[in-house]
Structure formats: C-alpha cells, structure tokens
Amino acid sequence: MNAVKIVFLTIMLLAVAVLLMGVKILFVKGGTFKIGHAHDIAGVRKNKNN
C-alpha cells in the first residue's frame, strides 16, 4: 500500500508542476514561453562576439 501512495503522490506533483508551467500560456492573452535557445539571447550573442 505504501508504494501506491508514493506513485500517486508523484503523479500529483508532476501534474501540479505542468499546470504551474502553463499558467501564463493558459490564462494570459498572448502568453508564450520565453526563448530558450542561447543564440537568441542578446547577452549571450554579445559575449560571443567579443
């Protein structure tokens, strides 16, 4: 029975994490994830060109 509780808790925590990651996209008009590629970030480009 203890293993079932751990699996259930793990699934619930993952569901909450996914929901919290999507809050901006789901509830904000025009909401998007920030760019994650290093070559698209201005500070990284600036350091690379030096």
mmCIF entry with sequence, helices, sheets and N, C-alpha, C, O atoms, coordinates in Angstrom:
data_MODEL
# 
_entry.id   MODEL 
# 
_entity.id                         1 
_entity.type                       polymer 
_entity.pdbx_number_of_molecules   1 
# 
_entity_poly.entity_id                      1 
_entity_poly.type                           'polypeptide(L)' 
_entity_poly.nstd_linkage                   no 
_entity_poly.nstd_monomer                   no 
_entity_poly.pdbx_seq_one_letter_code       MNAVKIVFLTIMLLAVAVLLMGVKILFVKGGTFKIGHAHDIAGVRKNKNN 
_entity_poly.pdbx_seq_one_letter_code_can   MNAVKIVFLTIMLLAVAVLLMGVKILFVKGGTFKIGHAHDIAGVRKNKNN 
_entity_poly.pdbx_strand_id                 A 
# 
loop_
_entity_poly_seq.entity_id 
_entity_poly_seq.num 
_entity_poly_seq.mon_id 
_entity_poly_seq.hetero 
1 1  MET n 
1 2  ASN n 
1 3  ALA n 
1 4  VAL n 
1 5  LYS n 
1 6  ILE n 
1 7  VAL n 
1 8  PHE n 
1 9  LEU n 
1 10 THR n 
1 11 ILE n 
1 12 MET n 
1 13 LEU n 
1 14 LEU n 
1 15 ALA n 
1 16 VAL n 
1 17 ALA n 
1 18 VAL n 
1 19 LEU n 
1 20 LEU n 
1 21 MET n 
1 22 GLY n 
1 23 VAL n 
1 24 LYS n 
1 25 ILE n 
1 26 LEU n 
1 27 PHE n 
1 28 VAL n 
1 29 LYS n 
1 30 GLY n 
1 31 GLY n 
1 32 THR n 
1 33 PHE n 
1 34 LYS n 
1 35 ILE n 
1 36 GLY n 
1 37 HIS n 
1 38 ALA n 
1 39 HIS n 
1 40 ASP n 
1 41 ILE n 
1 42 ALA n 
1 43 GLY n 
1 44 VAL n 
1 45 ARG n 
1 46 LYS n 
1 47 ASN n 
1 48 LYS n 
1 49 ASN n 
1 50 ASN n 
# 
_struct_asym.id          A 
_struct_asym.entity_id   1 
# 
loop_
_struct_conf.conf_type_id 
_struct_conf.id 
_struct_conf.pdbx_PDB_helix_id 
_struct_conf.beg_label_comp_id 
_struct_conf.beg_label_asym_id 
_struct_conf.beg_label_seq_id 
_struct_conf.pdbx_beg_PDB_ins_code 
_struct_conf.end_label_comp_id 
_struct_conf.end_label_asym_id 
_struct_conf.end_label_seq_id 
_struct_conf.pdbx_end_PDB_ins_code 
_struct_conf.beg_auth_comp_id 
_struct_conf.beg_auth_asym_id 
_struct_conf.beg_auth_seq_id 
_struct_conf.end_auth_comp_id 
_struct_conf.end_auth_asym_id 
_struct_conf.end_auth_seq_id 
_struct_conf.pdbx_PDB_helix_class 
_struct_conf.details 
_struct_conf.pdbx_PDB_helix_length 
HELX_P HELX_P1 AA1 ASN A 2  ? MET A 21 ? ASN A 2  MET A 21 1 ? 20 
HELX_P HELX_P2 AA2 VAL A 23 ? PHE A 27 ? VAL A 23 PHE A 27 1 ? 5  
HELX_P HELX_P3 AA3 ALA A 38 ? ASP A 40 ? ALA A 38 ASP A 40 5 ? 3  
HELX_P HELX_P4 AA4 ALA A 42 ? ASN A 49 ? ALA A 42 ASN A 49 1 ? 8  
# 
_struct_conf_type.id          HELX_P 
_struct_conf_type.criteria    ? 
_struct_conf_type.reference   ? 
# 
loop_
_atom_site.group_PDB 
_atom_site.id 
_atom_site.type_symbol 
_atom_site.label_atom_id 
_atom_site.label_alt_id 
_atom_site.label_comp_id 
_atom_site.label_asym_id 
_atom_site.label_entity_id 
_atom_site.label_seq_id 
_atom_site.pdbx_PDB_ins_code 
_atom_site.Cartn_x 
_atom_site.Cartn_y 
_atom_site.Cartn_z 
_atom_site.occupancy 
_atom_site.B_iso_or_equiv 
_atom_site.pdbx_formal_charge 
_atom_site.auth_seq_id 
_atom_site.auth_comp_id 
_atom_site.auth_asym_id 
_atom_site.auth_atom_id 
_atom_site.pdbx_PDB_model_num 
ATOM 1   N N  . MET A 1 1  ? 0.811  -1.201 0.000   1.00 0.00 ? 1  MET A N  1 
ATOM 2   C CA . MET A 1 1  ? 0.000  0.000  0.000   1.00 0.00 ? 1  MET A CA 1 
ATOM 3   C C  . MET A 1 1  ? 0.851  1.260  0.000   1.00 0.00 ? 1  MET A C  1 
ATOM 4   O O  . MET A 1 1  ? 0.439  2.282  -0.549  1.00 0.00 ? 1  MET A O  1 
ATOM 5   N N  . ASN A 1 2  ? 2.020  1.204  0.601   1.00 0.00 ? 2  ASN A N  1 
ATOM 6   C CA . ASN A 1 2  ? 2.905  2.352  0.682   1.00 0.00 ? 2  ASN A CA 1 
ATOM 7   C C  . ASN A 1 2  ? 3.411  2.761  -0.707  1.00 0.00 ? 2  ASN A C  1 
ATOM 8   O O  . ASN A 1 2  ? 3.537  3.952  -0.992  1.00 0.00 ? 2  ASN A O  1 
ATOM 9   N N  . ALA A 1 3  ? 3.699  1.789  -1.563  1.00 0.00 ? 3  ALA A N  1 
ATOM 10  C CA . ALA A 1 3  ? 4.178  2.082  -2.907  1.00 0.00 ? 3  ALA A CA 1 
ATOM 11  C C  . ALA A 1 3  ? 3.102  2.783  -3.734  1.00 0.00 ? 3  ALA A C  1 
ATOM 12  O O  . ALA A 1 3  ? 3.416  3.656  -4.543  1.00 0.00 ? 3  ALA A O  1 
ATOM 13  N N  . VAL A 1 4  ? 1.858  2.417  -3.541  1.00 0.00 ? 4  VAL A N  1 
ATOM 14  C CA . VAL A 1 4  ? 0.754  3.052  -4.260  1.00 0.00 ? 4  VAL A CA 1 
ATOM 15  C C  . VAL A 1 4  ? 0.647  4.527  -3.867  1.00 0.00 ? 4  VAL A C  1 
ATOM 16  O O  . VAL A 1 4  ? 0.401  5.378  -4.721  1.00 0.00 ? 4  VAL A O  1 
ATOM 17  N N  . LYS A 1 5  ? 0.827  4.829  -2.598  1.00 0.00 ? 5  LYS A N  1 
ATOM 18  C CA . LYS A 1 5  ? 0.785  6.214  -2.133  1.00 0.00 ? 5  LYS A CA 1 
ATOM 19  C C  . LYS A 1 5  ? 1.911  7.031  -2.763  1.00 0.00 ? 5  LYS A C  1 
ATOM 20  O O  . LYS A 1 5  ? 1.695  8.177  -3.159  1.00 0.00 ? 5  LYS A O  1 
ATOM 21  N N  . ILE A 1 6  ? 3.095  6.461  -2.858  1.00 0.00 ? 6  ILE A N  1 
ATOM 22  C CA . ILE A 1 6  ? 4.243  7.162  -3.448  1.00 0.00 ? 6  ILE A CA 1 
ATOM 23  C C  . ILE A 1 6  ? 4.002  7.432  -4.927  1.00 0.00 ? 6  ILE A C  1 
ATOM 24  O O  . ILE A 1 6  ? 4.289  8.529  -5.406  1.00 0.00 ? 6  ILE A O  1 
ATOM 25  N N  . VAL A 1 7  ? 3.489  6.467  -5.647  1.00 0.00 ? 7  VAL A N  1 
ATOM 26  C CA . VAL A 1 7  ? 3.200  6.650  -7.073  1.00 0.00 ? 7  VAL A CA 1 
ATOM 27  C C  . VAL A 1 7  ? 2.129  7.713  -7.255  1.00 0.00 ? 7  VAL A C  1 
ATOM 28  O O  . VAL A 1 7  ? 2.264  8.575  -8.124  1.00 0.00 ? 7  VAL A O  1 
ATOM 29  N N  . PHE A 1 8  ? 1.087  7.674  -6.469  1.00 0.00 ? 8  PHE A N  1 
ATOM 30  C CA . PHE A 1 8  ? 0.021  8.666  -6.549  1.00 0.00 ? 8  PHE A CA 1 
ATOM 31  C C  . PHE A 1 8  ? 0.552  10.070 -6.246  1.00 0.00 ? 8  PHE A C  1 
ATOM 32  O O  . PHE A 1 8  ? 0.220  11.022 -6.952  1.00 0.00 ? 8  PHE A O  1 
ATOM 33  N N  . LEU A 1 9  ? 1.366  10.200 -5.211  1.00 0.00 ? 9  LEU A N  1 
ATOM 34  C CA . LEU A 1 9  ? 1.949  11.483 -4.847  1.00 0.00 ? 9  LEU A CA 1 
ATOM 35  C C  . LEU A 1 9  ? 2.845  12.014 -5.965  1.00 0.00 ? 9  LEU A C  1 
ATOM 36  O O  . LEU A 1 9  ? 2.821  13.208 -6.265  1.00 0.00 ? 9  LEU A O  1 
ATOM 37  N N  . THR A 1 10 ? 3.619  11.152 -6.569  1.00 0.00 ? 10 THR A N  1 
ATOM 38  C CA . THR A 1 10 ? 4.497  11.541 -7.672  1.00 0.00 ? 10 THR A CA 1 
ATOM 39  C C  . THR A 1 10 ? 3.691  12.051 -8.863  1.00 0.00 ? 10 THR A C  1 
ATOM 40  O O  . THR A 1 10 ? 4.034  13.077 -9.452  1.00 0.00 ? 10 THR A O  1 
ATOM 41  N N  . ILE A 1 11 ? 2.636  11.349 -9.216  1.00 0.00 ? 11 ILE A N  1 
ATOM 42  C CA . ILE A 1 11 ? 1.782  11.766 -10.334 1.00 0.00 ? 11 ILE A CA 1 
ATOM 43  C C  . ILE A 1 11 ? 1.130  13.115 -10.028 1.00 0.00 ? 11 ILE A C  1 
ATOM 44  O O  . ILE A 1 11 ? 1.042  13.975 -10.904 1.00 0.00 ? 11 ILE A O  1 
ATOM 45  N N  . MET A 1 12 ? 0.681  13.295 -8.813  1.00 0.00 ? 12 MET A N  1 
ATOM 46  C CA . MET A 1 12 ? 0.049  14.558 -8.435  1.00 0.00 ? 12 MET A CA 1 
ATOM 47  C C  . MET A 1 12 ? 1.047  15.717 -8.487  1.00 0.00 ? 12 MET A C  1 
ATOM 48  O O  . MET A 1 12 ? 0.704  16.801 -8.960  1.00 0.00 ? 12 MET A O  1 
ATOM 49  N N  . LEU A 1 13 ? 2.258  15.507 -8.014  1.00 0.00 ? 13 LEU A N  1 
ATOM 50  C CA . LEU A 1 13 ? 3.275  16.560 -8.050  1.00 0.00 ? 13 LEU A CA 1 
ATOM 51  C C  . LEU A 1 13 ? 3.644  16.924 -9.483  1.00 0.00 ? 13 LEU A C  1 
ATOM 52  O O  . LEU A 1 13 ? 3.833  18.101 -9.792  1.00 0.00 ? 13 LEU A O  1 
ATOM 53  N N  . LEU A 1 14 ? 3.749  15.942 -10.351 1.00 0.00 ? 14 LEU A N  1 
ATOM 54  C CA . LEU A 1 14 ? 4.035  16.209 -11.762 1.00 0.00 ? 14 LEU A CA 1 
ATOM 55  C C  . LEU A 1 14 ? 2.898  16.989 -12.414 1.00 0.00 ? 14 LEU A C  1 
ATOM 56  O O  . LEU A 1 14 ? 3.144  17.902 -13.202 1.00 0.00 ? 14 LEU A O  1 
ATOM 57  N N  . ALA A 1 15 ? 1.677  16.641 -12.095 1.00 0.00 ? 15 ALA A N  1 
ATOM 58  C CA . ALA A 1 15 ? 0.527  17.350 -12.651 1.00 0.00 ? 15 ALA A CA 1 
ATOM 59  C C  . ALA A 1 15 ? 0.514  18.811 -12.201 1.00 0.00 ? 15 ALA A C  1 
ATOM 60  O O  . ALA A 1 15 ? 0.233  19.703 -13.002 1.00 0.00 ? 15 ALA A O  1 
ATOM 61  N N  . VAL A 1 16 ? 0.813  19.059 -10.942 1.00 0.00 ? 16 VAL A N  1 
ATOM 62  C CA . VAL A 1 16 ? 0.861  20.428 -10.438 1.00 0.00 ? 16 VAL A CA 1 
ATOM 63  C C  . VAL A 1 16 ? 1.983  21.209 -11.120 1.00 0.00 ? 16 VAL A C  1 
ATOM 64  O O  . VAL A 1 16 ? 1.797  22.374 -11.473 1.00 0.00 ? 16 VAL A O  1 
ATOM 65  N N  . ALA A 1 17 ? 3.142  20.583 -11.309 1.00 0.00 ? 17 ALA A N  1 
ATOM 66  C CA . ALA A 1 17 ? 4.266  21.255 -11.959 1.00 0.00 ? 17 ALA A CA 1 
ATOM 67  C C  . ALA A 1 17 ? 3.925  21.631 -13.395 1.00 0.00 ? 17 ALA A C  1 
ATOM 68  O O  . ALA A 1 17 ? 4.237  22.740 -13.828 1.00 0.00 ? 17 ALA A O  1 
ATOM 69  N N  . VAL A 1 18 ? 3.295  20.738 -14.136 1.00 0.00 ? 18 VAL A N  1 
ATOM 70  C CA . VAL A 1 18 ? 2.909  21.023 -15.519 1.00 0.00 ? 18 VAL A CA 1 
ATOM 71  C C  . VAL A 1 18 ? 1.872  22.139 -15.552 1.00 0.00 ? 18 VAL A C  1 
ATOM 72  O O  . VAL A 1 18 ? 1.946  23.027 -16.401 1.00 0.00 ? 18 VAL A O  1 
ATOM 73  N N  . LEU A 1 19 ? 0.925  22.104 -14.654 1.00 0.00 ? 19 LEU A N  1 
ATOM 74  C CA . LEU A 1 19 ? -0.099 23.142 -14.593 1.00 0.00 ? 19 LEU A CA 1 
ATOM 75  C C  . LEU A 1 19 ? 0.510  24.506 -14.291 1.00 0.00 ? 19 LEU A C  1 
ATOM 76  O O  . LEU A 1 19 ? 0.146  25.502 -14.917 1.00 0.00 ? 19 LEU A O  1 
ATOM 77  N N  . LEU A 1 20 ? 1.430  24.553 -13.339 1.00 0.00 ? 20 LEU A N  1 
ATOM 78  C CA . LEU A 1 20 ? 2.054  25.827 -12.991 1.00 0.00 ? 20 LEU A CA 1 
ATOM 79  C C  . LEU A 1 20 ? 2.916  26.364 -14.131 1.00 0.00 ? 20 LEU A C  1 
ATOM 80  O O  . LEU A 1 20 ? 2.986  27.578 -14.321 1.00 0.00 ? 20 LEU A O  1 
ATOM 81  N N  . MET A 1 21 ? 3.569  25.495 -14.890 1.00 0.00 ? 21 MET A N  1 
ATOM 82  C CA . MET A 1 21 ? 4.365  25.936 -16.033 1.00 0.00 ? 21 MET A CA 1 
ATOM 83  C C  . MET A 1 21 ? 3.474  26.534 -17.111 1.00 0.00 ? 21 MET A C  1 
ATOM 84  O O  . MET A 1 21 ? 3.895  27.440 -17.830 1.00 0.00 ? 21 MET A O  1 
ATOM 85  N N  . GLY A 1 22 ? 2.262  26.043 -17.231 1.00 0.00 ? 22 GLY A N  1 
ATOM 86  C CA . GLY A 1 22 ? 1.376  26.506 -18.280 1.00 0.00 ? 22 GLY A CA 1 
ATOM 87  C C  . GLY A 1 22 ? 0.448  27.632 -17.885 1.00 0.00 ? 22 GLY A C  1 
ATOM 88  O O  . GLY A 1 22 ? -0.375 28.045 -18.701 1.00 0.00 ? 22 GLY A O  1 
ATOM 89  N N  . VAL A 1 23 ? 0.542  28.151 -16.662 1.00 0.00 ? 23 VAL A N  1 
ATOM 90  C CA . VAL A 1 23 ? -0.383 29.180 -16.194 1.00 0.00 ? 23 VAL A CA 1 
ATOM 91  C C  . VAL A 1 23 ? -0.356 30.398 -17.111 1.00 0.00 ? 23 VAL A C  1 
ATOM 92  O O  . VAL A 1 23 ? -1.414 30.894 -17.500 1.00 0.00 ? 23 VAL A O  1 
ATOM 93  N N  . LYS A 1 24 ? 0.823  30.887 -17.461 1.00 0.00 ? 24 LYS A N  1 
ATOM 94  C CA . LYS A 1 24 ? 0.915  32.089 -18.288 1.00 0.00 ? 24 LYS A CA 1 
ATOM 95  C C  . LYS A 1 24 ? 0.322  31.844 -19.670 1.00 0.00 ? 24 LYS A C  1 
ATOM 96  O O  . LYS A 1 24 ? -0.372 32.706 -20.209 1.00 0.00 ? 24 LYS A O  1 
ATOM 97  N N  . ILE A 1 25 ? 0.585  30.698 -20.234 1.00 0.00 ? 25 ILE A N  1 
ATOM 98  C CA . ILE A 1 25 ? 0.073  30.403 -21.570 1.00 0.00 ? 25 ILE A CA 1 
ATOM 99  C C  . ILE A 1 25 ? -1.432 30.187 -21.536 1.00 0.00 ? 25 ILE A C  1 
ATOM 100 O O  . ILE A 1 25 ? -2.135 30.601 -22.459 1.00 0.00 ? 25 ILE A O  1 
ATOM 101 N N  . LEU A 1 26 ? -1.932 29.554 -20.502 1.00 0.00 ? 26 LEU A N  1 
ATOM 102 C CA . LEU A 1 26 ? -3.354 29.264 -20.430 1.00 0.00 ? 26 LEU A CA 1 
ATOM 103 C C  . LEU A 1 26 ? -4.204 30.472 -20.068 1.00 0.00 ? 26 LEU A C  1 
ATOM 104 O O  . LEU A 1 26 ? -5.315 30.608 -20.580 1.00 0.00 ? 26 LEU A O  1 
ATOM 105 N N  . PHE A 1 27 ? -3.717 31.352 -19.204 1.00 0.00 ? 27 PHE A N  1 
ATOM 106 C CA . PHE A 1 27 ? -4.558 32.395 -18.642 1.00 0.00 ? 27 PHE A CA 1 
ATOM 107 C C  . PHE A 1 27 ? -4.208 33.816 -19.074 1.00 0.00 ? 27 PHE A C  1 
ATOM 108 O O  . PHE A 1 27 ? -4.956 34.744 -18.765 1.00 0.00 ? 27 PHE A O  1 
ATOM 109 N N  . VAL A 1 28 ? -3.095 34.015 -19.780 1.00 0.00 ? 28 VAL A N  1 
ATOM 110 C CA . VAL A 1 28 ? -2.718 35.348 -20.223 1.00 0.00 ? 28 VAL A CA 1 
ATOM 111 C C  . VAL A 1 28 ? -2.874 35.420 -21.734 1.00 0.00 ? 28 VAL A C  1 
ATOM 112 O O  . VAL A 1 28 ? -2.343 34.581 -22.461 1.00 0.00 ? 28 VAL A O  1 
ATOM 113 N N  . LYS A 1 29 ? -3.603 36.426 -22.201 1.00 0.00 ? 29 LYS A N  1 
ATOM 114 C CA . LYS A 1 29 ? -3.808 36.572 -23.630 1.00 0.00 ? 29 LYS A CA 1 
ATOM 115 C C  . LYS A 1 29 ? -2.464 36.892 -24.299 1.00 0.00 ? 29 LYS A C  1 
ATOM 116 O O  . LYS A 1 29 ? -1.799 37.861 -23.934 1.00 0.00 ? 29 LYS A O  1 
ATOM 117 N N  . GLY A 1 30 ? -2.077 36.078 -25.268 1.00 0.00 ? 30 GLY A N  1 
ATOM 118 C CA . GLY A 1 30 ? -0.799 36.261 -25.961 1.00 0.00 ? 30 GLY A CA 1 
ATOM 119 C C  . GLY A 1 30 ? 0.388  35.749 -25.174 1.00 0.00 ? 30 GLY A C  1 
ATOM 120 O O  . GLY A 1 30 ? 1.530  36.058 -25.514 1.00 0.00 ? 30 GLY A O  1 
ATOM 121 N N  . GLY A 1 31 ? 0.148  34.975 -24.133 1.00 0.00 ? 31 GLY A N  1 
ATOM 122 C CA . GLY A 1 31 ? 1.238  34.458 -23.320 1.00 0.00 ? 31 GLY A CA 1 
ATOM 123 C C  . GLY A 1 31 ? 2.034  33.392 -24.060 1.00 0.00 ? 31 GLY A C  1 
ATOM 124 O O  . GLY A 1 31 ? 1.460  32.542 -24.741 1.00 0.00 ? 31 GLY A O  1 
ATOM 125 N N  . THR A 1 32 ? 3.356  33.438 -23.926 1.00 0.00 ? 32 THR A N  1 
ATOM 126 C CA . THR A 1 32 ? 4.233  32.455 -24.562 1.00 0.00 ? 32 THR A CA 1 
ATOM 127 C C  . THR A 1 32 ? 5.360  32.097 -23.607 1.00 0.00 ? 32 THR A C  1 
ATOM 128 O O  . THR A 1 32 ? 5.611  32.800 -22.628 1.00 0.00 ? 32 THR A O  1 
ATOM 129 N N  . PHE A 1 33 ? 6.032  30.998 -23.905 1.00 0.00 ? 33 PHE A N  1 
ATOM 130 C CA . PHE A 1 33 ? 7.242  30.662 -23.167 1.00 0.00 ? 33 PHE A CA 1 
ATOM 131 C C  . PHE A 1 33 ? 8.365  31.553 -23.666 1.00 0.00 ? 33 PHE A C  1 
ATOM 132 O O  . PHE A 1 33 ? 8.376  31.936 -24.836 1.00 0.00 ? 33 PHE A O  1 
ATOM 133 N N  . LYS A 1 34 ? 9.299  31.885 -22.807 1.00 0.00 ? 34 LYS A N  1 
ATOM 134 C CA . LYS A 1 34 ? 10.456 32.671 -23.216 1.00 0.00 ? 34 LYS A CA 1 
ATOM 135 C C  . LYS A 1 34 ? 11.348 31.827 -24.120 1.00 0.00 ? 34 LYS A C  1 
ATOM 136 O O  . LYS A 1 34 ? 11.314 30.597 -24.081 1.00 0.00 ? 34 LYS A O  1 
ATOM 137 N N  . ILE A 1 35 ? 12.139 32.511 -24.930 1.00 0.00 ? 35 ILE A N  1 
ATOM 138 C CA . ILE A 1 35 ? 13.066 31.832 -25.836 1.00 0.00 ? 35 ILE A CA 1 
ATOM 139 C C  . ILE A 1 35 ? 14.099 31.079 -25.002 1.00 0.00 ? 35 ILE A C  1 
ATOM 140 O O  . ILE A 1 35 ? 14.653 31.627 -24.049 1.00 0.00 ? 35 ILE A O  1 
ATOM 141 N N  . GLY A 1 36 ? 14.354 29.835 -25.358 1.00 0.00 ? 36 GLY A N  1 
ATOM 142 C CA . GLY A 1 36 ? 15.293 29.032 -24.603 1.00 0.00 ? 36 GLY A CA 1 
ATOM 143 C C  . GLY A 1 36 ? 16.603 28.757 -25.306 1.00 0.00 ? 36 GLY A C  1 
ATOM 144 O O  . GLY A 1 36 ? 17.490 28.121 -24.735 1.00 0.00 ? 36 GLY A O  1 
ATOM 145 N N  . HIS A 1 37 ? 16.744 29.226 -26.544 1.00 0.00 ? 37 HIS A N  1 
ATOM 146 C CA . HIS A 1 37 ? 17.968 28.970 -27.285 1.00 0.00 ? 37 HIS A CA 1 
ATOM 147 C C  . HIS A 1 37 ? 19.015 30.027 -26.965 1.00 0.00 ? 37 HIS A C  1 
ATOM 148 O O  . HIS A 1 37 ? 18.715 31.221 -26.982 1.00 0.00 ? 37 HIS A O  1 
ATOM 149 N N  . ALA A 1 38 ? 20.230 29.605 -26.676 1.00 0.00 ? 38 ALA A N  1 
ATOM 150 C CA . ALA A 1 38 ? 21.289 30.532 -26.283 1.00 0.00 ? 38 ALA A CA 1 
ATOM 151 C C  . ALA A 1 38 ? 21.608 31.536 -27.387 1.00 0.00 ? 38 ALA A C  1 
ATOM 152 O O  . ALA A 1 38 ? 21.914 32.691 -27.092 1.00 0.00 ? 38 ALA A O  1 
ATOM 153 N N  . HIS A 1 39 ? 21.542 31.124 -28.643 1.00 0.00 ? 39 HIS A N  1 
ATOM 154 C CA . HIS A 1 39 ? 21.892 32.047 -29.728 1.00 0.00 ? 39 HIS A CA 1 
ATOM 155 C C  . HIS A 1 39 ? 20.841 33.127 -29.935 1.00 0.00 ? 39 HIS A C  1 
ATOM 156 O O  . HIS A 1 39 ? 21.097 34.084 -30.665 1.00 0.00 ? 39 HIS A O  1 
ATOM 157 N N  . ASP A 1 40 ? 19.676 33.010 -29.325 1.00 0.00 ? 40 ASP A N  1 
ATOM 158 C CA . ASP A 1 40 ? 18.630 34.014 -29.438 1.00 0.00 ? 40 ASP A CA 1 
ATOM 159 C C  . ASP A 1 40 ? 18.643 35.020 -28.292 1.00 0.00 ? 40 ASP A C  1 
ATOM 160 O O  . ASP A 1 40 ? 17.873 35.980 -28.315 1.00 0.00 ? 40 ASP A O  1 
ATOM 161 N N  . ILE A 1 41 ? 19.493 34.826 -27.298 1.00 0.00 ? 41 ILE A N  1 
ATOM 162 C CA . ILE A 1 41 ? 19.552 35.711 -26.137 1.00 0.00 ? 41 ILE A CA 1 
ATOM 163 C C  . ILE A 1 41 ? 20.631 36.765 -26.377 1.00 0.00 ? 41 ILE A C  1 
ATOM 164 O O  . ILE A 1 41 ? 21.780 36.435 -26.671 1.00 0.00 ? 41 ILE A O  1 
ATOM 165 N N  . ALA A 1 42 ? 20.249 38.035 -26.248 1.00 0.00 ? 42 ALA A N  1 
ATOM 166 C CA . ALA A 1 42 ? 21.148 39.138 -26.597 1.00 0.00 ? 42 ALA A CA 1 
ATOM 167 C C  . ALA A 1 42 ? 22.449 39.117 -25.792 1.00 0.00 ? 42 ALA A C  1 
ATOM 168 O O  . ALA A 1 42 ? 23.516 39.354 -26.358 1.00 0.00 ? 42 ALA A O  1 
ATOM 169 N N  . GLY A 1 43 ? 22.387 38.845 -24.512 1.00 0.00 ? 43 GLY A N  1 
ATOM 170 C CA . GLY A 1 43 ? 23.592 38.837 -23.684 1.00 0.00 ? 43 GLY A CA 1 
ATOM 171 C C  . GLY A 1 43 ? 24.588 37.773 -24.110 1.00 0.00 ? 43 GLY A C  1 
ATOM 172 O O  . GLY A 1 43 ? 25.798 37.993 -24.044 1.00 0.00 ? 43 GLY A O  1 
ATOM 173 N N  . VAL A 1 44 ? 24.100 36.641 -24.538 1.00 0.00 ? 44 VAL A N  1 
ATOM 174 C CA . VAL A 1 44 ? 24.987 35.565 -24.992 1.00 0.00 ? 44 VAL A CA 1 
ATOM 175 C C  . VAL A 1 44 ? 25.623 35.950 -26.326 1.00 0.00 ? 44 VAL A C  1 
ATOM 176 O O  . VAL A 1 44 ? 26.810 35.711 -26.544 1.00 0.00 ? 44 VAL A O  1 
ATOM 177 N N  . ARG A 1 45 ? 24.833 36.542 -27.212 1.00 0.00 ? 45 ARG A N  1 
ATOM 178 C CA . ARG A 1 45 ? 25.374 36.982 -28.518 1.00 0.00 ? 45 ARG A CA 1 
ATOM 179 C C  . ARG A 1 45 ? 26.455 38.021 -28.309 1.00 0.00 ? 45 ARG A C  1 
ATOM 180 O O  . ARG A 1 45 ? 27.481 37.990 -28.989 1.00 0.00 ? 45 ARG A O  1 
ATOM 181 N N  . LYS A 1 46 ? 26.246 38.944 -27.378 1.00 0.00 ? 46 LYS A N  1 
ATOM 182 C CA . LYS A 1 46 ? 27.210 39.999 -27.121 1.00 0.00 ? 46 LYS A CA 1 
ATOM 183 C C  . LYS A 1 46 ? 28.528 39.405 -26.631 1.00 0.00 ? 46 LYS A C  1 
ATOM 184 O O  . LYS A 1 46 ? 29.594 39.805 -27.098 1.00 0.00 ? 46 LYS A O  1 
ATOM 185 N N  . ASN A 1 47 ? 28.471 38.462 -25.702 1.00 0.00 ? 47 ASN A N  1 
ATOM 186 C CA . ASN A 1 47 ? 29.677 37.830 -25.177 1.00 0.00 ? 47 ASN A CA 1 
ATOM 187 C C  . ASN A 1 47 ? 30.377 36.993 -26.230 1.00 0.00 ? 47 ASN A C  1 
ATOM 188 O O  . ASN A 1 47 ? 31.604 36.896 -26.230 1.00 0.00 ? 47 ASN A O  1 
ATOM 189 N N  . LYS A 1 48 ? 29.623 36.394 -27.115 1.00 0.00 ? 48 LYS A N  1 
ATOM 190 C CA . LYS A 1 48 ? 30.202 35.540 -28.157 1.00 0.00 ? 48 LYS A CA 1 
ATOM 191 C C  . LYS A 1 48 ? 30.978 36.378 -29.174 1.00 0.00 ? 48 LYS A C  1 
ATOM 192 O O  . LYS A 1 48 ? 32.002 35.927 -29.687 1.00 0.00 ? 48 LYS A O  1 
ATOM 193 N N  . ASN A 1 49 ? 30.506 37.588 -29.473 1.00 0.00 ? 49 ASN A N  1 
ATOM 194 C CA . ASN A 1 49 ? 31.140 38.441 -30.468 1.00 0.00 ? 49 ASN A CA 1 
ATOM 195 C C  . ASN A 1 49 ? 32.387 39.138 -29.939 1.00 0.00 ? 49 ASN A C  1 
ATOM 196 O O  . ASN A 1 49 ? 33.145 39.702 -30.728 1.00 0.00 ? 49 ASN A O  1 
ATOM 197 N N  . ASN A 1 50 ? 32.624 39.119 -28.635 1.00 0.00 ? 50 ASN A N  1 
ATOM 198 C CA . ASN A 1 50 ? 33.808 39.771 -28.067 1.00 0.00 ? 50 ASN A CA 1 
ATOM 199 C C  . ASN A 1 50 ? 35.019 38.921 -28.207 1.00 0.00 ? 50 ASN A C  1 
ATOM 200 O O  . ASN A 1 50 ? 36.104 39.318 -27.782 1.00 0.00 ? 50 ASN A O  1 
# 
